[in-house]
């Protein structure tokens, strides 16, 4: 199955890539891993006049933690999330997601930047970044700017990223003491989009109180959803069975699923409730030092 | 350097074609191709390496799995222009000097196939799996091959085939064989 033809560019600098995007006035797309884009082009769901392949640009693939943040370069393959020691030890939500996105072969090519900027509500990493309160660094003709993940997703396939901008880095606030996180995905089979999936990050203070809770939801609305009421509710609570149940109910209320062959609306909403409860419990256990 | 026939008979360069240099199974090729040509079509139709199969054509089934610089990719989901300057390995490159690769031997001896359609992709994914993890558990094999679908075997013999290969590849080389 051949997609329509297109102009192909393989620039070796970010400035060159941005210049090409700018020159094409919104008719060009960035090609990173291409694991969603190429399929959409084959089905004629996307017909860009030009592709700007950023794979030849050096220094866009990295995972490093500094004093304030975990920084992940846009070209980092999603498979790397599950292999990175710092992510496994301190940002388990991303390691969990890095084992659940699509399938192992797709994860070898699909990139973090692509997963975050594609805008498909079925992508797994946006909900994680919403939970983590991450920021995205975008570079365009006017330089760099930072966009909070919680303001990035506007509608299905519509994001705050400009047509001449490239998402170059995701910045996750550095995990403090007592923090824990988890991502759980209900899927019919490997490679499917989530029926429902939930990402949670939080910290447990010495007093036992939950702090800084964040809950993100995948594929149960037009975009990835930040479940603000459920997140706020958990702060100051101890994570009792009643707390977990209430958080699940609030997260379910924040979801807006549509019926498809993964199930009817009521079922998906209830799965958000159940999986939120379980994922919060998992994040608390990790915060307290469990696996 | 192999220059493929269609280039000699010649399309003229344009904004929608590109000349790539790619090493496939150790042989260097130079080809002028349309930008939209998928890697799997390039391998099958230009290089006539038809061992790589097209199954679903939607990046689900893994029948088209090949290695690019040693990493498995679904070649129906990558443009051939993207492998310019890279190394590609296909199922045709597994056998060396008339001797089957241990993964091929495993699929043969353990009967890791029935219709055989998924087998080239299964074997390429297995080769990469064993390169990263020479002694995988059954769970690791099943997870590692979860991007490859088989509709015949129920996967039982595929797991055995990979276990056979893992064992074989860990044996010290026997002299004089």
HADDOCK unambig.tbl for C-alpha pairs under 7 A between the chains (distance, minus, plus):
assign (segid A and resid 2 and name CA) (segid B and resid 36 and name CA) 6.57 0.50 0.50
assign (segid A and resid 2 and name CA) (segid B and resid 37 and name CA) 6.74 0.50 0.50
assign (segid A and resid 3 and name CA) (segid B and resid 36 and name CA) 6.23 0.50 0.50
assign (segid A and resid 4 and name CA) (segid B and resid 36 and name CA) 6.89 0.50 0.50
assign (segid A and resid 5 and name CA) (segid B and resid 16 and name CA) 6.57 0.50 0.50
assign (segid A and resid 5 and name CA) (segid B and resid 35 and name CA) 6.60 0.50 0.50
assign (segid A and resid 5 and name CA) (segid B and resid 36 and name CA) 5.22 0.50 0.50
assign (segid A and resid 6 and name CA) (segid B and resid 16 and name CA) 5.85 0.50 0.50
assign (segid A and resid 6 and name CA) (segid B and resid 35 and name CA) 6.61 0.50 0.50
assign (segid A and resid 6 and name CA) (segid B and resid 36 and name CA) 6.74 0.50 0.50
assign (segid A and resid 7 and name CA) (segid B and resid 15 and name CA) 5.64 0.50 0.50
assign (segid A and resid 7 and name CA) (segid B and resid 16 and name CA) 5.08 0.50 0.50
assign (segid A and resid 8 and name CA) (segid B and resid 16 and name CA) 6.99 0.50 0.50
assign (segid A and resid 8 and name CA) (segid B and resid 35 and name CA) 6.39 0.50 0.50
assign (segid A and resid 35 and name CA) (segid B and resid 77 and name CA) 6.39 0.50 0.50
assign (segid A and resid 38 and name CA) (segid B and resid 77 and name CA) 6.04 0.50 0.50
assign (segid A and resid 39 and name CA) (segid B and resid 58 and name CA) 6.21 0.50 0.50
assign (segid A and resid 39 and name CA) (segid B and resid 77 and name CA) 6.70 0.50 0.50
assign (segid A and resid 103 and name CA) (segid B and resid 146 and name CA) 6.34 0.50 0.50
assign (segid A and resid 103 and name CA) (segid B and resid 147 and name CA) 4.91 0.50 0.50
assign (segid A and resid 104 and name CA) (segid B and resid 144 and name CA) 6.49 0.50 0.50
assign (segid A and resid 104 and name CA) (segid B and resid 146 and name CA) 6.83 0.50 0.50
assign (segid A and resid 104 and name CA) (segid B and resid 147 and name CA) 5.77 0.50 0.50
assign (segid A and resid 105 and name CA) (segid B and resid 72 and name CA) 5.86 0.50 0.50
assign (segid A and resid 105 and name CA) (segid B and resid 73 and name CA) 5.65 0.50 0.50
assign (segid A and resid 105 and name CA) (segid B and resid 74 and name CA) 6.89 0.50 0.50
assign (segid A and resid 105 and name CA) (segid B and resid 147 and name CA) 5.77 0.50 0.50
assign (segid A and resid 106 and name CA) (segid B and resid 73 and name CA) 6.85 0.50 0.50
assign (segid A and resid 190 and name CA) (segid B and resid 146 and name CA) 6.65 0.50 0.50
assign (segid A and resid 191 and name CA) (segid B and resid 60 and name CA) 6.84 0.50 0.50
